[in-house]
């Protein structure tokens, strides 16, 4: 019997080996064909996107399409190659555990490539927005751009992690619940800080004022904006002190921007002249003084208004505009000095209040 078994084994062993080799050769050939097919698809996609995509992008007015294509072409090509390798591994009759581990690694690689492409495209979009808008100040670039990039990366990493866990049949409901509870706890603990940060985003996006603008607060304080941060805004007052105001307070209060919608700021000088003065001559002299001062703008033009009859003077309101808010005090000083000299030269009286005191006992009248 042993000799018969050895004879049968010798007769059928070559056939078993040949069938085994043919079986593996067929599957390896299929896997290589899949890899070759997706490699050809990746090369075709690269050629089409490189040539025709850039041709179509030339019809747009911006460079955003070119930037995104530059980022997308290598990632799409790599993604097709990895996907072909993933399908090739799945087609081979390997042990299930080995296929699961290897295909899982390739799936993670695909997710990383895909979300990296989305992240790079969003980065190019944000960079294009900042570079293409000249009115976007450096403060926004310094605070907003890094924050938006970090938030985008955090969101994409979370989404990628969910995709990977879902692929491995992991229950993501518990993870989402834990993240939700953790976010709620953090939000309750830092609600004031988050309110200031959200208000900072609002100020940077809505931009009711920019760095360098002179603003007036509800309490009457006037100052120049020197920094807009995520939590607070710094305002330098006219006395060179720096006010640090939480952003939520600025968002929830009325702020007057003294340099918008135009860059000029208004100055006012109230003058009293004697009742025997020629009002039209006074107006003409004041307008000539404004015209001779180089810091006073021509448009809008200065004005002189006869506002009221005072107890001892005719009250005049001299209105002028200055292009630089920081020089308003200096220009006002120059005009006051010029008005005083001009009125003295033209014999225009600037009256001051007088009071008569009658001393009954001494019958003395004294005028102050």
The 8 nearest C-alpha neighbors of each residue, nearest first, counted from 0:
[[1, 3, 2, 4, 5, 6, 7, 8],
 [2, 0, 4, 3, 5, 6, 7, 8],
 [1, 3, 5, 0, 4, 6, 7, 8],
 [4, 2, 6, 0, 1, 5, 7, 8],
 [5, 3, 1, 7, 6, 2, 8, 0],
 [4, 6, 8, 2, 3, 7, 9, 1],
 [7, 5, 3, 9, 4, 8, 2, 10],
 [8, 6, 10, 4, 9, 5, 11, 3],
 [9, 7, 5, 11, 10, 6, 12, 4],
 [8, 10, 6, 7, 12, 11, 5, 13],
 [9, 11, 7, 8, 12, 6, 13, 14],
 [10, 12, 14, 8, 13, 9, 7, 15],
 [13, 11, 15, 14, 9, 8, 10, 16],
 [14, 12, 16, 15, 11, 17, 10, 9],
 [13, 15, 17, 11, 12, 16, 18, 10],
 [16, 14, 12, 18, 13, 17, 19, 11],
 [17, 15, 19, 13, 14, 18, 20, 12],
 [16, 18, 14, 20, 19, 15, 21, 13],
 [19, 17, 21, 15, 20, 16, 22, 14],
 [20, 18, 16, 22, 17, 21, 15, 23],
 [19, 21, 17, 23, 22, 18, 24, 16],
 [20, 22, 24, 18, 19, 23, 17, 25],
 [21, 23, 19, 25, 20, 24, 18, 26],
 [24, 22, 26, 20, 25, 21, 27, 19],
 [23, 25, 21, 27, 22, 26, 20, 28],
 [24, 26, 28, 22, 23, 27, 21, 29],
 [27, 25, 29, 23, 28, 24, 91, 30],
 [26, 28, 30, 24, 29, 25, 23, 31],
 [27, 29, 31, 25, 26, 30, 24, 32],
 [30, 28, 26, 32, 27, 31, 33, 25],
 [29, 31, 87, 27, 33, 32, 28, 26],
 [30, 32, 34, 28, 33, 29, 35, 27],
 [33, 31, 35, 29, 30, 34, 36, 28],
 [32, 34, 36, 30, 31, 35, 87, 83],
 [35, 33, 83, 31, 37, 32, 36, 84],
 [36, 34, 32, 38, 33, 37, 31, 39],
 [37, 35, 33, 39, 38, 34, 32, 40],
 [36, 38, 40, 83, 39, 34, 35, 80],
 [37, 39, 35, 41, 40, 36, 80, 34],
 [38, 40, 42, 36, 37, 41, 43, 35],
 [39, 41, 37, 43, 38, 42, 44, 36],
 [42, 40, 76, 38, 44, 43, 39, 79],
 [43, 41, 45, 39, 44, 40, 46, 38],
 [42, 44, 40, 46, 41, 45, 39, 47],
 [45, 43, 41, 47, 42, 46, 48, 40],
 [44, 46, 42, 48, 43, 47, 72, 49],
 [47, 45, 49, 43, 44, 48, 50, 42],
 [48, 46, 44, 50, 51, 49, 45, 43],
 [49, 47, 52, 45, 46, 50, 51, 44],
 [50, 48, 46, 47, 52, 45, 53, 51],
 [51, 49, 47, 48, 52, 53, 46, 54],
 [50, 52, 54, 47, 53, 48, 55, 49],
 [51, 53, 48, 55, 54, 50, 49, 56],
 [52, 54, 56, 55, 51, 50, 49, 57],
 [55, 53, 51, 52, 57, 56, 50, 58],
 [54, 56, 52, 53, 57, 58, 51, 59],
 [57, 55, 53, 58, 54, 59, 64, 52],
 [58, 56, 55, 59, 54, 53, 60, 65],
 [57, 59, 56, 55, 60, 54, 61, 53],
 [60, 58, 57, 56, 61, 55, 62, 64],
 [59, 61, 58, 62, 57, 56, 63, 64],
 [60, 62, 63, 59, 64, 65, 57, 56],
 [63, 61, 65, 64, 66, 60, 59, 127],
 [62, 64, 66, 65, 61, 67, 127, 124],
 [65, 63, 67, 66, 62, 56, 68, 61],
 [66, 64, 68, 62, 63, 67, 69, 56],
 [65, 67, 63, 69, 64, 68, 62, 123],
 [66, 68, 70, 64, 69, 120, 65, 71],
 [69, 67, 71, 65, 70, 66, 72, 64],
 [68, 70, 66, 67, 71, 72, 65, 73],
 [69, 71, 67, 68, 72, 66, 119, 73],
 [70, 72, 68, 74, 69, 73, 75, 67],
 [71, 73, 75, 74, 45, 68, 70, 69],
 [74, 72, 76, 75, 71, 77, 70, 45],
 [73, 75, 77, 71, 76, 72, 78, 116],
 [76, 74, 78, 72, 77, 73, 71, 79],
 [75, 77, 41, 73, 79, 74, 78, 72],
 [78, 76, 74, 80, 75, 79, 73, 81],
 [77, 79, 75, 81, 76, 80, 74, 82],
 [80, 78, 82, 76, 77, 81, 41, 37],
 [81, 79, 83, 77, 82, 78, 38, 37],
 [82, 80, 84, 78, 83, 79, 85, 77],
 [81, 83, 85, 79, 84, 80, 78, 86],
 [84, 82, 34, 80, 86, 37, 85, 81],
 [83, 85, 87, 81, 82, 86, 34, 88],
 [84, 86, 82, 88, 83, 87, 102, 105],
 [87, 85, 89, 83, 88, 84, 90, 82],
 [88, 86, 30, 84, 90, 89, 85, 33],
 [87, 89, 85, 90, 86, 91, 84, 102],
 [88, 90, 86, 87, 91, 85, 98, 102],
 [91, 89, 87, 88, 86, 30, 92, 26],
 [90, 92, 88, 93, 89, 26, 87, 30],
 [93, 91, 90, 94, 26, 89, 23, 95],
 [92, 94, 91, 98, 95, 97, 88, 89],
 [95, 93, 97, 96, 98, 92, 99, 91],
 [94, 96, 98, 97, 99, 93, 92, 100],
 [97, 95, 99, 98, 94, 100, 93, 101],
 [96, 98, 100, 94, 99, 95, 101, 93],
 [99, 97, 95, 101, 96, 100, 102, 93],
 [100, 98, 96, 102, 97, 101, 103, 95],
 [101, 99, 103, 97, 98, 102, 96, 104],
 [100, 102, 104, 98, 103, 99, 97, 105],
 [101, 103, 105, 99, 104, 100, 98, 85],
 [104, 102, 106, 100, 101, 105, 99, 107],
 [105, 103, 107, 101, 106, 102, 108, 100],
 [104, 106, 108, 102, 103, 107, 85, 109],
 [107, 105, 103, 109, 108, 104, 102, 110],
 [108, 106, 110, 104, 109, 105, 111, 103],
 [107, 109, 105, 111, 106, 110, 112, 104],
 [110, 108, 106, 112, 107, 111, 113, 78],
 [109, 111, 107, 113, 108, 112, 114, 106],
 [110, 112, 108, 114, 109, 113, 115, 107],
 [113, 111, 115, 109, 110, 114, 116, 108],
 [114, 112, 110, 116, 115, 111, 109, 117],
 [113, 115, 117, 116, 111, 112, 118, 110],
 [114, 116, 118, 112, 117, 113, 111, 119],
 [117, 115, 113, 119, 114, 118, 120, 112],
 [116, 118, 114, 120, 115, 119, 121, 113],
 [119, 117, 115, 121, 120, 116, 114, 122],
 [120, 118, 122, 116, 121, 117, 115, 123],
 [119, 121, 117, 123, 122, 118, 67, 116],
 [120, 122, 124, 118, 123, 119, 117, 125],
 [123, 121, 119, 125, 120, 124, 126, 118],
 [122, 124, 126, 120, 121, 125, 127, 119],
 [125, 123, 121, 127, 122, 126, 120, 128],
 [124, 126, 128, 122, 127, 123, 121, 129],
 [127, 125, 123, 129, 128, 124, 130, 122],
 [128, 126, 124, 130, 125, 129, 131, 123],
 [127, 129, 125, 131, 126, 130, 132, 124],
 [128, 130, 126, 127, 131, 132, 135, 125],
 [131, 129, 127, 128, 132, 126, 133, 135],
 [132, 130, 128, 129, 127, 133, 126, 61],
 [133, 131, 134, 129, 135, 130, 128, 127],
 [132, 134, 135, 131, 130, 136, 129, 128],
 [133, 135, 132, 136, 129, 131, 137, 130],
 [136, 134, 133, 132, 129, 139, 137, 140],
 [137, 135, 138, 139, 134, 140, 133, 209],
 [136, 138, 140, 139, 141, 135, 142, 129],
 [137, 139, 141, 136, 140, 142, 227, 226],
 [140, 138, 143, 142, 137, 141, 136, 203],
 [141, 139, 137, 144, 138, 143, 142, 136],
 [140, 142, 138, 139, 137, 143, 144, 145],
 [143, 141, 139, 140, 144, 138, 145, 146],
 [142, 144, 139, 146, 140, 145, 147, 141],
 [143, 145, 140, 147, 146, 142, 148, 141],
 [146, 144, 148, 147, 143, 149, 142, 141],
 [145, 147, 149, 143, 148, 144, 150, 142],
 [148, 146, 150, 144, 149, 145, 143, 151],
 [147, 149, 145, 151, 146, 150, 144, 152],
 [150, 148, 152, 146, 151, 147, 153, 145],
 [149, 151, 153, 147, 152, 148, 154, 146],
 [152, 150, 148, 154, 149, 153, 147, 155],
 [151, 153, 149, 155, 150, 154, 156, 148],
 [154, 152, 150, 156, 151, 155, 149, 157],
 [153, 155, 151, 157, 152, 156, 150, 158],
 [156, 154, 158, 152, 157, 153, 159, 151],
 [157, 155, 159, 153, 158, 154, 152, 160],
 [158, 156, 160, 154, 155, 159, 153, 161],
 [157, 159, 155, 161, 160, 156, 154, 162],
 [160, 158, 156, 162, 161, 157, 155, 163],
 [159, 161, 157, 163, 162, 158, 156, 164],
 [162, 160, 158, 164, 159, 163, 165, 157],
 [163, 161, 159, 165, 160, 164, 166, 158],
 [164, 162, 166, 160, 165, 161, 159, 107],
 [165, 163, 169, 161, 167, 166, 162, 160],
 [164, 166, 168, 162, 163, 167, 169, 161],
 [167, 165, 163, 164, 168, 162, 169, 103],
 [166, 168, 164, 165, 169, 163, 103, 162],
 [169, 167, 165, 166, 164, 170, 171, 163],
 [168, 170, 164, 165, 167, 171, 166, 163],
 [169, 171, 172, 168, 173, 165, 164, 174],
 [170, 172, 174, 173, 169, 175, 161, 164],
 [171, 173, 175, 174, 170, 176, 177, 169],
 [172, 174, 176, 171, 175, 177, 170, 178],
 [173, 175, 171, 177, 176, 172, 178, 170],
 [176, 174, 178, 172, 177, 173, 179, 171],
 [175, 177, 173, 179, 174, 178, 172, 180],
 [178, 176, 174, 180, 179, 175, 181, 173],
 [177, 179, 181, 175, 176, 180, 182, 174],
 [180, 178, 176, 182, 177, 181, 175, 183],
 [179, 181, 183, 177, 182, 178, 176, 184],
 [180, 182, 178, 184, 183, 179, 177, 185],
 [183, 181, 179, 185, 180, 184, 186, 178],
 [182, 184, 186, 180, 181, 185, 179, 187],
 [185, 183, 181, 187, 186, 182, 188, 180],
 [184, 186, 182, 188, 183, 187, 189, 181],
 [187, 185, 183, 190, 189, 184, 188, 182],
 [186, 188, 184, 190, 185, 189, 183, 182],
 [189, 187, 185, 186, 190, 184, 191, 183],
 [190, 188, 192, 186, 191, 187, 193, 185],
 [189, 191, 193, 187, 186, 192, 188, 194],
 [192, 190, 194, 193, 189, 195, 188, 196],
 [193, 191, 195, 189, 194, 190, 196, 230],
 [192, 194, 196, 190, 195, 191, 197, 189],
 [195, 193, 191, 197, 192, 196, 190, 198],
 [194, 196, 230, 198, 247, 192, 246, 193],
 [197, 195, 199, 193, 229, 230, 198, 194],
 [198, 196, 200, 194, 199, 195, 193, 201],
 [197, 199, 201, 195, 247, 196, 200, 246],
 [200, 198, 229, 196, 202, 197, 201, 246],
 [199, 201, 197, 203, 198, 202, 204, 196],
 [200, 202, 198, 204, 199, 203, 205, 197],
 [203, 201, 199, 206, 205, 200, 204, 198],
 [204, 202, 200, 206, 201, 205, 139, 199],
 [203, 205, 201, 206, 202, 200, 139, 199],
 [204, 206, 202, 201, 203, 207, 200, 208],
 [207, 205, 202, 203, 208, 204, 209, 201],
 [208, 206, 205, 202, 209, 256, 203, 254],
 [209, 207, 206, 212, 256, 210, 214, 224],
 [210, 208, 212, 211, 206, 224, 207, 136],
 [209, 211, 224, 225, 212, 226, 208, 227],
 [210, 212, 224, 223, 225, 209, 213, 208],
 [213, 211, 223, 209, 210, 224, 208, 214],
 [212, 214, 223, 222, 257, 256, 258, 224],
 [215, 213, 256, 257, 255, 222, 221, 212],
 [214, 216, 221, 255, 220, 254, 219, 256],
 [217, 215, 254, 219, 220, 218, 221, 255],
 [216, 218, 219, 253, 254, 215, 252, 220],
 [219, 217, 216, 220, 215, 221, 254, 253],
 [220, 218, 216, 217, 215, 221, 214, 255],
 [219, 221, 216, 218, 215, 222, 217, 236],
 [222, 220, 215, 214, 236, 219, 216, 237],
 [223, 221, 236, 235, 213, 234, 214, 237],
 [222, 224, 213, 235, 234, 212, 211, 225],
 [223, 225, 234, 210, 211, 212, 226, 233],
 [224, 226, 210, 234, 233, 211, 223, 235],
 [227, 225, 233, 232, 224, 210, 228, 234],
 [228, 226, 232, 233, 231, 138, 229, 225],
 [229, 227, 231, 230, 232, 226, 199, 142],
 [228, 230, 199, 196, 231, 200, 227, 195],
 [231, 229, 195, 196, 228, 246, 199, 245],
 [232, 230, 245, 246, 228, 244, 229, 243],
 [231, 233, 227, 244, 228, 226, 243, 246],
 [232, 234, 243, 226, 242, 225, 224, 244],
 [235, 233, 224, 242, 223, 241, 225, 222],
 [236, 234, 241, 222, 223, 240, 239, 242],
 [237, 235, 222, 239, 238, 240, 221, 241],
 [236, 238, 239, 222, 221, 235, 240, 223],
 [237, 239, 236, 240, 235, 241, 222, 221],
 [240, 238, 236, 237, 235, 241, 222, 234],
 [241, 239, 236, 238, 235, 242, 237, 234],
 [242, 240, 235, 234, 236, 233, 239, 243],
 [241, 243, 234, 233, 235, 244, 240, 236],
 [244, 242, 233, 232, 231, 241, 234, 245],
 [243, 245, 232, 231, 242, 246, 233, 248],
 [246, 244, 231, 248, 247, 230, 195, 232],
 [245, 247, 231, 249, 195, 248, 198, 199],
 [246, 248, 195, 250, 198, 249, 245, 251],
 [249, 247, 251, 246, 250, 245, 252, 244],
 [248, 250, 246, 252, 247, 251, 245, 254],
 [251, 249, 247, 248, 252, 246, 198, 202],
 [250, 252, 248, 249, 247, 253, 246, 198],
 [253, 251, 249, 250, 248, 254, 217, 216],
 [252, 254, 217, 255, 216, 251, 249, 250],
 [253, 255, 216, 215, 252, 256, 217, 214],
 [256, 254, 215, 214, 257, 216, 253, 217],
 [257, 255, 214, 258, 259, 213, 254, 215],
 [256, 258, 214, 213, 259, 255, 264, 215],
 [259, 257, 262, 256, 261, 263, 264, 212],
 [260, 258, 261, 256, 257, 262, 263, 208],
 [259, 261, 258, 262, 256, 257, 263, 264],
 [262, 260, 259, 263, 258, 264, 257, 322],
 [261, 263, 258, 259, 322, 264, 260, 323],
 [264, 262, 322, 321, 261, 258, 320, 323],
 [265, 263, 321, 320, 324, 258, 257, 322],
 [266, 264, 320, 319, 321, 263, 267, 318],
 [265, 267, 319, 320, 318, 264, 327, 268],
 [268, 266, 318, 317, 319, 269, 265, 316],
 [267, 269, 317, 316, 270, 318, 266, 331],
 [268, 270, 316, 315, 317, 267, 271, 314],
 [271, 269, 315, 314, 316, 268, 272, 317],
 [270, 272, 314, 312, 313, 349, 315, 273],
 [273, 271, 349, 312, 313, 348, 350, 276],
 [272, 274, 312, 348, 275, 276, 350, 349],
 [275, 273, 276, 312, 313, 272, 311, 277],
 [274, 276, 273, 277, 272, 348, 347, 278],
 [277, 275, 273, 274, 278, 347, 272, 348],
 [276, 278, 280, 279, 281, 275, 274, 347],
 [277, 279, 281, 280, 276, 282, 305, 313],
 [280, 278, 282, 281, 277, 283, 284, 276],
 [279, 281, 283, 277, 282, 278, 284, 276],
 [282, 280, 278, 284, 279, 283, 285, 277],
 [283, 281, 279, 285, 280, 284, 303, 286],
 [284, 282, 280, 286, 281, 285, 287, 279],
 [283, 285, 287, 281, 286, 282, 280, 288],
 [284, 286, 288, 282, 287, 283, 281, 289],
 [285, 287, 289, 283, 288, 284, 290, 282],
 [288, 286, 290, 284, 285, 289, 291, 283],
 [289, 287, 285, 291, 286, 290, 284, 292],
 [288, 290, 286, 292, 287, 291, 285, 295],
 [289, 291, 287, 288, 292, 286, 295, 293],
 [292, 290, 288, 289, 287, 293, 295, 286],
 [291, 293, 289, 290, 294, 295, 288, 334],
 [294, 292, 295, 291, 290, 296, 289, 297],
 [295, 293, 292, 321, 296, 330, 322, 323],
 [294, 296, 321, 293, 292, 320, 289, 297],
 [297, 295, 298, 321, 320, 294, 322, 299],
 [296, 298, 300, 299, 295, 301, 290, 320],
 [299, 297, 300, 296, 320, 301, 295, 263],
 [298, 300, 297, 301, 296, 320, 319, 263],
 [299, 301, 298, 297, 302, 319, 296, 320],
 [302, 300, 319, 318, 299, 286, 320, 289],
 [303, 301, 318, 317, 304, 300, 319, 286],
 [302, 304, 317, 316, 282, 318, 315, 305],
 [305, 303, 316, 315, 306, 302, 317, 282],
 [304, 306, 315, 314, 307, 316, 303, 313],
 [305, 307, 315, 304, 314, 316, 308, 313],
 [308, 306, 314, 309, 305, 313, 315, 312],
 [309, 307, 313, 314, 312, 310, 306, 311],
 [308, 310, 312, 311, 313, 307, 314, 271],
 [311, 309, 312, 308, 352, 313, 314, 307],
 [310, 312, 309, 352, 350, 351, 273, 313],
 [313, 311, 309, 273, 271, 272, 274, 314],
 [312, 314, 308, 272, 271, 309, 274, 273],
 [313, 315, 271, 307, 306, 270, 312, 308],
 [316, 314, 305, 270, 304, 306, 269, 271],
 [315, 317, 269, 304, 303, 268, 318, 270],
 [316, 318, 303, 268, 267, 302, 269, 315],
 [319, 317, 267, 302, 301, 266, 303, 316],
 [318, 320, 301, 266, 265, 267, 302, 317],
 [321, 319, 265, 264, 266, 295, 296, 263],
 [320, 322, 295, 263, 264, 323, 296, 294],
 [321, 323, 263, 262, 264, 324, 296, 320],
 [322, 324, 325, 326, 321, 263, 327, 264],
 [325, 323, 326, 327, 264, 322, 321, 213],
 [324, 326, 323, 327, 328, 329, 213, 223],
 [327, 325, 329, 324, 328, 323, 330, 321],
 [328, 326, 330, 324, 329, 325, 331, 321],
 [327, 329, 331, 330, 326, 332, 325, 324],
 [328, 330, 332, 326, 331, 327, 333, 325],
 [331, 329, 333, 327, 332, 328, 326, 334],
 [330, 332, 328, 334, 329, 333, 327, 335],
 [331, 333, 329, 335, 330, 334, 328, 336],
 [334, 332, 330, 336, 331, 335, 337, 329],
 [333, 335, 337, 331, 336, 332, 338, 330],
 [336, 334, 338, 332, 337, 333, 331, 339],
 [337, 335, 339, 333, 334, 338, 332, 340],
 [336, 338, 334, 340, 335, 339, 341, 333],
 [339, 337, 341, 335, 336, 340, 334, 342],
 [338, 340, 336, 342, 337, 341, 335, 343],
 [341, 339, 337, 343, 338, 342, 344, 336],
 [340, 342, 338, 344, 343, 339, 337, 345],
 [343, 341, 347, 345, 339, 344, 340, 346],
 [342, 344, 346, 340, 341, 345, 347, 339],
 [343, 345, 341, 342, 346, 340, 347, 339],
 [344, 346, 342, 343, 347, 341, 340, 348],
 [347, 345, 343, 344, 342, 348, 341, 276],
 [348, 346, 342, 345, 343, 276, 349, 272],
 [347, 349, 273, 272, 350, 346, 342, 276],
 [348, 350, 272, 271, 273, 347, 351, 312],
 [351, 349, 273, 348, 272, 312, 311, 352],
 [350, 352, 353, 349, 311, 312, 271, 273],
 [353, 351, 311, 350, 354, 310, 312, 367],
 [354, 352, 367, 351, 355, 366, 311, 350],
 [353, 355, 367, 366, 356, 352, 365, 357],
 [354, 356, 366, 365, 367, 357, 353, 364],
 [355, 357, 365, 364, 358, 354, 366, 367],
 [358, 356, 364, 363, 359, 355, 365, 362],
 [357, 359, 363, 362, 361, 360, 364, 356],
 [360, 358, 362, 361, 357, 363, 364, 356],
 [361, 359, 362, 358, 363, 357, 364, 356],
 [360, 362, 363, 359, 358, 357, 364, 365],
 [363, 361, 359, 358, 360, 364, 357, 365],
 [362, 364, 358, 361, 357, 365, 359, 360],
 [365, 363, 357, 356, 358, 366, 362, 355],
 [364, 366, 356, 355, 363, 367, 357, 358],
 [367, 365, 355, 354, 356, 364, 353, 357],
 [366, 354, 353, 355, 365, 356, 352, 364]]
